[in-house]
């Protein structure tokens, strides 16, 4: 059997990692061994970040809804409980968008949900 030399495959693999590490500080963008570690670590951070983004946006929407509710004299928890009980099918993202762009519309939703006079 003939001997297989994997120079082309190895070079492609290394170049792929070095390309992903482009712009990293110092030797992390030049040396394969350090670049490989940095790319793996950054991949983990990116994976975790995608989960955190969902949390952060939900927190932002809740804060916006809470601020809009407070200006109308209702707490966030009372409002969300009333929305659930009245079967108003709007998620937090949509409620926060309405609270930002159309305060009168949001006030009518609060009035309808909480039965305020």
Secondary structure, 3 states (H helix, E strand, C coil): CCCCCCHHHHHHHHHHHHHHCCCCCHHHHCCHHHHHHHHHHHHHHHHHHHHHHHHHHHHHHHHHHHHHHHHCCCCHHHHHHHHHHCCCCCCHHHHHHHHHHCHHHHHHHHHHHHCCC
